[in-house]
Amino acid sequence: MAPKTKLFFETRAGIDIEGELELKGKYDEEIHLMDMLDNNVVLVFFSETFTLYSSGQAKAFTQLCESLSNIGITFLGIATEPVATLKTFIEEMNIPFLMASDFDRTVSKAYGVHASEIRGLKLVARPSVFVIDQKGLIDYMWIGGEDSPLPNPDMIADHIIKSRTEE
C-alpha cells in the first residue's frame, strides 16, 4: 500500500486538497492519485454512466486522450458508481483510459464537485475536468452543472501543450 501523502496541496485554482485520495479501479485494485504525478494528469469526473451525456463525455475525452497520447499525459475518469458498472461502461464505450470508482465520494468531495442531486441522480459528482501538472498544481479546471455543455477538448489540449512548453 502506498504511504499516506498530502496530495495536490497547492493549486493555481485556489483549491487546497489534502489526504490520501485513493480510488478503486475496474479490477477493484487501489489507485493512488499521487502515484500518477510522473506525467500531467487529466481528471475527468462523470456524474453518471450509460446516458447520452456521459457517452458524449466519454467520446470527447477518448478523443482528447488519443490526441495527446504521444506527449505522456495520464487520463483518469472518476465516477461515484460501483466498480462493476464502470467496468461495463469502459468495455462498451471502448474507453482507452483508466476509470475509477469514487463510491465513498471522498475524491469528489475533496475536489469540490460532489453534488446532492443532478438530473435526478443523488450524491454524484458534477461533470468536471481538472488538469494537474507534474508539480501537483491544478492549472485548468472546469466544473459543469446540470446539462452544462462539455468543455472543448481541443481547447484543453491546447492548454496542456502550451503549459508544458512554458515549464
Residue pairs with C-beta under 8 A, 6 or more apart in sequence:
1 30
2 20
2 22
2 30
2 32
2 34
2 35
4 19
4 20
5 20
5 34
6 18
6 19
7 17
7 18
7 19
7 20
7 21
7 33
7 34
7 136
8 15
8 17
8 33
8 132
8 136
8 137
8 138
9 16
9 17
9 18
9 136
10 16
10 136
10 137
11 17
11 137
11 138
12 137
12 138
12 139
13 138
13 139
13 141
15 111
15 112
15 138
15 141
17 110
17 111
18 110
19 106
19 110
20 32
20 34
21 32
21 33
21 34
21 106
21 107
21 110
22 30
22 31
22 32
22 33
23 30
23 31
23 33
23 78
23 100
23 101
23 102
23 107
24 30
24 31
24 83
24 100
24 101
24 103
25 31
25 83
25 98
25 99
25 100
25 101
26 83
26 86
26 87
26 90
26 98
26 99
26 100
27 83
27 87
28 83
31 76
31 98
31 100
33 41
33 43
33 76
33 107
36 74
36 76
37 132
37 134
37 136
38 74
38 134
39 72
39 73
39 74
39 134
40 72
40 73
40 74
40 131
40 132
40 133
40 134
40 160
40 163
40 164
41 73
41 74
41 75
41 76
41 130
41 131
41 132
42 61
42 64
42 65
42 73
42 74
42 75
42 76
42 129
42 130
42 131
42 132
42 156
42 160
43 76
43 78
43 111
43 128
43 129
43 130
43 131
43 132
44 57
44 61
44 75
44 76
44 77
44 78
44 128
44 129
45 77
45 78
45 79
45 108
45 111
45 113
45 125
45 126
45 127
45 128
45 129
46 54
46 57
46 58
46 77
46 78
46 79
46 99
46 125
46 127
47 53
47 54
47 79
47 80
47 115
47 118
47 119
47 121
47 124
47 125
47 126
47 127
48 54
48 79
48 81
48 118
48 119
48 121
48 124
49 79
49 81
49 85
49 86
49 89
50 89
50 92
53 119
53 127
53 147
54 89
55 93
56 150
57 127
57 150
58 77
58 89
58 93
58 95
59 93
60 150
60 153
61 75
61 77
61 97
61 129
61 153
62 93
62 94
62 95
62 96
62 97
63 153
64 75
64 153
64 156
64 157
65 73
65 75
65 96
65 97
66 96
67 153
67 157
68 157
68 160
68 161
71 160
71 161
71 164
73 160
74 98
75 96
75 97
75 98
76 97
76 98
76 99
76 100
77 86
77 95
77 97
77 98
77 99
77 100
78 99
78 100
78 101
78 102
78 107
78 108
78 125
79 85
79 86
79 89
79 99
79 101
79 102
79 124
79 125
80 101
80 102
80 103
80 105
80 108
80 123
80 124
80 125
81 89
81 101
81 103
82 101
82 103
83 101
83 103
86 99
86 100
86 101
89 95
89 99
90 99
102 108
102 125
105 114
105 123
105 125
108 114
108 124
108 125
111 128
111 130
112 143
113 125
113 126
113 128
113 143
114 123
114 124
114 125
114 126
115 123
115 124
115 125
115 126
116 122
116 123
117 123
117 124
118 124
118 126
118 145
118 146
119 146
119 147
126 143
126 144
126 145
127 144
127 148
127 150
128 141
128 142
128 143
128 144
129 140
129 141
129 142
129 151
129 156
130 138
130 140
130 141
131 138
131 139
131 140
131 141
131 156
131 159
131 160
131 163
132 138
132 139
133 139
133 163
133 167
134 167
139 159
139 163
140 156
140 159
140 160
140 163
142 151
144 150
